[in-house]
Amino acid sequence: MNIQHLQIAHSAVLSDPEWIALESIEEETRHFIFDDTMLHALQDRGLVESDGIAWRVTETGQKRLSERV
């Protein structure tokens, strides 16, 4: 395997901060420790969506969470 390949982010792989953020949203954590940048990054990957007031985990996000456990 090429070492450069290991440095490329894969959309199916969650980093620890992404996983923590996704899990926090799923559990409706009242104090979200990440800023909007994390929310928008997760949204760009199709893992969360906003209804204008609250963020929620999408089906794809649910799948990523269950695969990581």
HUPE-V383085 format. One record per residue. N is the residue number from 1. RES is the residue in one small letter. OMEGA is omega in degrees with one decimal (999 if undefined). NEAR is the number of other C-alpha atoms within 10 Angstrom. Layout:
n->[N N]
res->[RES RES]
omega->[OMEGA OMEGA]
near->[NEAR NEAR]
This chain:
n->[1 2 3 4 5 6 7 8 9 10 11 12 13 14 15 16 17 18 19 20 21 22 23 24 25 26 27 28 29 30 31 32 33 34 35 36 37 38 39 40 41 42 43 44 45 46 47 48 49 50 51 52 53 54 55 56 57 58 59 60 61 62 63 64 65 66 67 68 69]
res->[m n i q h l q i a h s a v l s d p e w i a l e s i e e e t r h f i f d d t m l h a l q d r g l v e s d g i a w r v t e t g q k r l s e r v]
omega->[179.2 -178.0 178.8 178.9 -179.2 -177.7 -179.3 179.0 177.3 -175.4 -179.1 -176.9 177.2 171.4 178.2 178.6 178.3 -179.7 179.4 179.3 -179.4 178.5 178.8 178.7 -179.4 -178.5 179.4 178.5 -177.7 -179.7 -178.9 -172.3 -179.2 178.6 -176.7 179.6 179.3 179.3 -178.8 176.2 177.7 178.3 179.1 179.6 178.0 -176.3 177.4 175.4 179.9 174.4 -179.6 -179.9 -176.1 175.6 176.2 -178.8 178.4 176.3 177.5 177.4 177.4 -179.4 179.4 178.3 -178.1 178.4 -176.2 -176.6 999]
near->[5 6 7 7 9 9 8 8 10 10 8 12 12 16 11 9 11 17 17 16 20 26 16 18 19 17 11 14 11 8 8 12 11 13 9 10 9 15 19 15 13 20 18 11 12 15 22 22 17 13 7 6 5 9 16 19 23 17 12 14 23 16 13 17 18 9 10 9 5]
